[in-house]
Amino acid sequence: MTLIAPGRPRRSVQSSDLSRHAKEVFAAAEHEPLEVTRRDGKPLVLTTKERSDEDEAVLEIAAQLIAAVTVHEDLPLHDRLAVPYPWLKLLSRADQQRFAREIVDVARGSFSLHQPRRLLLEMQAWRNSAEAIAAGWDTSEPEIVGDPTPVEKP
């Protein structure tokens, strides 16, 4: 049996509050999305552009995860995820497998808690690792340059 966490109630304001107290309403919407109720129409949601962009990014990741999980089931998940995320192949085989496990676990956990931005952070952390490897920052031993050379104060 799967239990679904109930959604958190969204804070609500009336459209008249938006016109009378715009500064306060806008400030509140920067912290969390607000439902703006109207007598003459359906409620609207007021949020920041940043949050809206993040919501779109989360949905894109979710769509890619669903596609990867449901197609070419004969391939390992990390190979299927490398199609939408080709940078994944820059990671070691073990890290590719760890990414596949962790990204699915984080997606399930963050969605169940209605905190999908955690998924964005996890995805960005893995991408940053791949970018560092591509830039030459891998796990090899650093080159020792020798003894430091003292310099005079400028």
N, C-alpha and C positions, 0 to 999 in steps of 0.2 A: 504494500500500500504506500502510495506517495502522499506525503503531506505538503500542502502548499501554504506558505506563510501568508497571512492576510496582508493586504496593502495598507500602508500608513495613510491615514486621512490627510488630505491636502488642505493646507490653510486657505481659507476663502475670504474674499473681500467683495463688497458690492461695487458695481461700476461707478456709483455716485461717490464712493470713497476715493476712487482713482481720480476723479475730477476735482474733488475737494482737497484731498491730501496726497497729491501726486508724489511729492518728494518722499514721504514716508512709505508709500506703497512701493515705489521703485526701489527704495533701500531694502525693503523686506524681500522683494523679488530677486535681489542680488544674492540673498542667502538661500532661498528655496523657491521653487515654482509656486505661484499663487493662482488659485482659481478665481477668476473674476466673473461673478454672477451678474446676469442682466435680466431685466423684466421683459425686454422685447426680443430676446434671442437666446441662443444656446450659450452656456458658460464658455469662457475663453481661459487659456492658461498663459500667464505672464511669466517669462523667464529670461535669462540672459542669453545672448547669442553664443557665448562660450558653452553654456550648458546644452543648448540646442545642438551645437556642433558635436559635442561629446556624445549626446544621445545618438546622433547619426553614426558616429564612429563605432559605438557599441553595437548598434544594429548591424553594421557592415561586418564586424568581427563575428557576431552571432550567426549571420548568414553563411559566412565562410566556414565556420566550425560545423554547422549543420550539413553543408554540402560535403565537406571532407569526411564526415562520419558516415554519410549515407551512400557515397559513390565509391566504386572500385574497392569493395570490401576485401578483395584478395591482397591488397597492398597494405603494408603497415601504416598506421595513422600518421606517423611523422612524414612519410613519403607523400601521403595525400595532402598534408598541410603545406608541403613545400611548393605546391602548385600556386596557391594564392599568395604565399609568403616565400618567394625564392631565396631570400636572404637566410632562411633556415639552413640551407645546405652549407653555409659557411661555418656552422657550428659542428663540433665533433658528433659522431654517431650517437654517443651516449647522451650528449646534451640535446640532440634532436629528439630522442626518445623521451627524455625528461621534460622537454618543452611540451610535447604532445600530451603527456599525462597531466602536467601542471596547468596548462592553459584550459583544458577541459574541466579540471577540478575547480579552478578559480572561477570559471564561467558559471558552473553550477552553483557554487557557494555564493558568489556575488549576486546572481539573479535571485536566488532564494531569499536573500536578505534585502532585496531591492536596493542594492548598492553596486550597480553595474560599472561604475567608474573604476573600481578595483581591477576589473578586467583590462581597462585601458592602461593602467599602470603596469600590470604584469606584461602585457604585450609590448609596451615601450621598453621595459627593462630587457627583455629578450632581444628586441631589435637593436638596442644600444650595444648589447654584447656582440652581436653579429657585425655591427658597424666598427666596433673596436678591433675585432679580428681582421676585418677587411682593411683597416688602416695600419695593420701590422702589430697591433697590441695583443699578441697571443700569449700563450702560457710559457713560451721559451724563456730561458734564463737571460736576464739583461746583460748587456755588454758593459764590463767595468772599464771606465775611461782611464783610470790611473789615479795617481796622487793629485789632490786638488792643488791648483796654482793660486797662491795669494796674489791679490791685486790691491792697488792703492785706492784710497777713497776718492771718489770723483770730486 
